Amino acid sequence: MKRLHGQTVSVITTAYNAGKFIGQTIHSILQQDYEYFEYIIVDDGSNDDTVEVIKRFSDAKLRLIEAGRIGRGQALNLAIKESKGNYIAIQDADDLSHPQRLSIQIECLNQKVHLLGTKETLFQNGDPMKWEKVPHPPNFHEMITDVTGTLVYYNPIPHTSVMMSRELVDRVGGYNEKRKNLFDWDLYIRTAASGYRIHKLPLPLVGKRLHKSQFFENKKRMSYVYNSSKLQLRAAFFCCRNPFCVLSLPILFVYRLFPNKGRMAIRKYLRLSGK
């Protein structure tokens, strides 16, 4: 793969029965304005037309690995193992990336910023995504915020927006293959425990698709709430310097039992009130 001053990116996607969405996802990556990247997709044993849709694309940057049903954590680590880039960018199989996403993020990563996520634009399944060109400010670094301290309260970065250095991935050991969910939040907490910081760029560089099959709205919701609470307790140990933040965990547990619309309304109120 052609390299430019070491700034090569490996975009990785794991897909399971994503035939309805994967074509749009691939298109959003292949249309990036940044040239020096590879795109690795690991099919996690799909039994729909996911593989057939992927194979319709003929591009030297794209590589498909048919792994069988190995699970999300192992699929993510397999993609990382097979990748060659200096940086790893995550692209969920049902989401989209802004055409400038890679070029902007690669400009921001350095010896102080090893993991960077962005804001997201939510869109309903079937809605067209219209991206606006991002004007180039004098310095993107001035816009970056450190969100490590928020790990105890919520997952601050959409997984589909993450770009991270290979140094960080190697240091933390990749994804936890024993997990069944919340792979990203777990990774962020272990990243913080290893001495790195979690950073966010407040630009909407990814589109998050809303559809009925998403995990947080399905029948495993109680498992999701329970595992979220366990992660918050771990985050409190590694990331929270204020001992009183532990006292907020029961409140956060109740908050997570609310329907999605209720949680969004609460978060909107807190943002507007500055709390």
C-alpha positions in Angstrom: 0.0 0.0 0.0 1.3 3.5 -0.9 2.4 5.5 2.1 2.6 9.3 2.6 4.9 10.3 5.5 3.6 7.3 7.5 0.0 8.7 7.4 -1.7 5.6 6.2 -5.2 4.6 7.5 -6.8 1.2 7.7 -10.6 1.6 7.7 -12.2 -1.5 9.2 -15.8 -2.7 9.1 -17.3 -5.9 10.6 -20.6 -6.9 9.0 -23.3 -9.3 10.0 -26.5 -9.4 7.9 -25.9 -5.9 6.8 -27.0 -6.4 3.2 -29.5 -3.5 3.4 -26.9 -1.0 4.4 -23.4 -2.1 3.5 -23.5 -0.8 -0.1 -24.0 2.8 1.1 -21.4 2.4 3.8 -18.8 1.2 1.3 -19.6 4.0 -1.1 -19.1 6.6 1.7 -15.6 5.3 2.4 -14.5 4.8 -1.2 -15.5 8.5 -1.9 -13.1 9.9 0.8 -11.0 12.8 -0.3 -8.0 11.2 1.4 -6.1 8.9 -0.8 -3.8 6.8 1.4 -6.1 4.2 3.0 -7.1 0.6 2.7 -10.6 -0.7 3.5 -10.9 -4.1 5.2 -14.4 -5.7 5.7 -14.7 -8.8 7.8 -18.0 -10.6 7.2 -19.0 -12.2 10.5 -20.9 -15.2 9.0 -23.8 -13.3 7.4 -26.7 -15.4 6.0 -28.2 -12.7 3.9 -26.7 -11.0 0.8 -24.0 -9.0 2.6 -21.1 -10.8 0.9 -22.7 -10.5 -2.5 -23.2 -6.8 -2.1 -19.6 -6.3 -1.0 -18.3 -8.3 -4.0 -20.1 -5.9 -6.4 -17.5 -3.3 -5.6 -14.2 -3.5 -7.6 -11.7 -1.3 -5.9 -8.0 -2.0 -5.1 -8.4 -0.4 -1.7 -11.2 -2.8 -0.6 -10.5 -6.3 0.8 -13.1 -8.7 2.0 -12.4 -11.4 4.6 -15.1 -14.1 5.0 -14.4 -15.2 8.6 -17.5 -17.2 9.4 -19.5 -16.6 12.6 -16.7 -15.6 15.0 -18.3 -12.7 16.9 -17.8 -9.0 16.8 -14.8 -8.7 19.1 -12.8 -11.4 17.3 -13.9 -9.9 13.9 -12.6 -6.5 14.9 -9.3 -7.9 16.0 -9.0 -10.0 12.9 -9.4 -6.8 10.8 -6.8 -5.0 12.8 -4.4 -8.0 12.5 -4.8 -8.0 8.8 -4.4 -4.2 8.4 -1.3 -2.4 7.4 -2.0 1.3 8.3 -0.4 3.4 10.9 -3.9 4.4 12.0 -7.1 2.4 12.5 -10.5 4.0 11.6 -13.7 2.3 12.6 -16.7 2.3 10.2 -19.8 0.5 11.4 -21.6 -1.5 8.6 -24.8 0.5 8.8 -23.4 4.0 9.1 -21.8 6.6 6.8 -18.7 8.8 6.8 -18.4 12.3 5.6 -16.2 12.6 2.5 -13.7 14.6 4.5 -13.7 12.4 7.5 -10.3 10.7 7.0 -8.5 13.7 5.9 -9.6 15.8 8.8 -9.0 13.1 11.5 -5.6 12.2 10.2 -4.6 15.9 10.5 -5.6 15.9 14.2 -3.8 12.7 15.4 -0.3 13.2 16.9 1.8 12.3 19.9 -0.8 13.8 22.2 -3.9 12.7 20.4 -4.0 8.9 19.9 -7.7 8.3 19.8 -10.2 10.7 18.2 -13.9 10.5 17.7 -16.3 13.0 16.3 -19.9 14.1 16.5 -22.6 12.3 14.6 -25.5 13.2 12.5 -28.5 10.9 13.2 -30.6 9.9 10.2 -33.6 7.6 9.8 -33.2 4.5 7.7 -34.0 5.4 4.1 -33.4 9.1 4.4 -30.8 10.5 2.0 -27.6 11.9 3.6 -26.5 15.3 2.3 -23.1 16.3 3.6 -21.9 19.9 3.7 -18.3 20.7 3.0 -16.3 21.4 6.1 -14.4 24.7 5.8 -10.8 24.4 6.8 -10.1 26.4 9.9 -6.5 27.6 10.8 -6.1 24.8 13.3 -8.4 21.8 13.9 -6.5 21.0 17.1 -7.9 24.0 18.8 -11.4 22.5 18.4 -10.5 19.1 20.1 -11.8 18.4 23.6 -10.7 15.8 26.1 -13.7 13.7 27.1 -11.9 11.1 29.2 -13.7 12.3 32.4 -17.1 11.6 30.9 -16.5 7.9 30.6 -18.0 7.3 34.0 -21.3 8.9 33.0 -21.8 7.7 29.4 -20.0 6.6 26.2 -18.8 9.9 24.8 -17.8 8.9 21.3 -19.7 7.0 18.6 -17.7 3.9 17.7 -18.2 4.5 14.0 -16.4 7.8 14.3 -13.2 6.6 15.9 -9.7 6.8 14.5 -6.8 5.7 16.7 -3.0 5.1 16.4 -1.7 1.6 16.0 0.6 2.3 19.0 -2.5 2.7 21.2 -4.3 -0.4 19.7 -1.2 -2.5 20.3 -0.7 -1.1 23.9 -4.3 -1.9 25.0 -4.4 -5.2 23.2 -7.3 -4.5 20.8 -10.9 -5.4 21.6 -12.1 -7.7 24.3 -13.2 -10.8 22.5 -15.0 -12.1 25.6 -17.6 -9.3 25.5 -21.0 -9.6 23.8 -21.6 -5.8 23.6 -20.3 -2.3 24.4 -16.9 -3.1 22.8 -16.2 0.5 22.2 -16.9 1.8 25.7 -14.8 -1.0 27.1 -11.9 -0.1 24.8 -12.1 3.6 25.8 -11.9 2.7 29.5 -8.9 0.4 29.0 -7.3 3.1 26.9 -7.7 5.6 29.8 -6.3 3.0 32.2 -3.2 2.7 30.0 -2.5 6.4 30.3 -4.0 7.7 27.0 -6.7 10.3 26.7 -10.0 10.1 24.8 -10.5 13.1 22.5 -13.4 14.3 20.5 -13.7 16.7 17.5 -17.0 18.6 17.6 -17.7 18.2 13.9 -20.4 15.8 12.5 -18.2 13.6 10.4 -20.3 10.4 10.5 -23.9 9.6 9.9 -25.5 7.3 12.5 -28.4 5.3 11.0 -31.4 4.7 13.2 -33.3 1.5 12.6 -35.3 -1.1 14.5 -32.6 -3.8 14.7 -30.2 -1.6 16.7 -29.0 -3.2 20.0 -30.2 -0.6 22.4 -33.8 -0.9 21.2 -34.0 -4.7 21.1 -35.1 -7.2 23.7 -31.6 -7.5 25.3 -32.1 -4.1 26.8 -31.7 -5.2 30.4 -28.4 -6.9 29.6 -27.3 -3.6 28.0 -28.2 -1.6 31.1 -26.5 -4.1 33.4 -23.3 -4.1 31.4 -23.3 -0.3 31.1 -23.4 0.0 34.9 -20.5 -2.4 35.3 -18.5 -0.3 32.8 -19.4 2.9 34.6 -18.1 1.5 37.8 -14.7 0.6 36.1 -14.6 4.0 34.6 -15.1 5.6 38.0 -12.1 3.8 39.3 -9.8 4.8 36.3 -11.1 8.2 35.2 -12.9 10.0 38.0 -10.9 12.0 40.5 -14.1 13.1 42.3 -15.1 10.4 44.8 -18.7 11.7 44.7 -19.1 10.6 41.1 -19.6 7.0 42.3 -22.8 8.2 44.1 -24.3 9.1 40.8 -24.1 5.5 39.5 -27.5 4.5 40.9 -29.1 7.5 39.2 -27.4 6.6 35.9 -28.7 3.1 36.2 -32.3 4.4 36.5 -31.7 6.8 33.7 -30.7 3.9 31.4 -34.0 2.2 32.0 -35.8 5.1 30.4 -36.9 4.6 26.7 -34.6 6.1 24.2 -36.8 9.2 23.6 -36.9 9.9 27.3 -33.1 9.7 27.6 -32.6 12.0 24.6 -35.1 14.5 26.1 -33.1 14.5 29.4 -29.8 15.0 27.6 -31.3 17.8 25.5 -32.5 19.5 28.7 -29.1 19.2 30.4 -27.3 20.7 27.3 -29.7 23.6 27.2 -29.4 24.3 30.9 -25.6 24.0 30.8 -25.5 21.2 33.4 
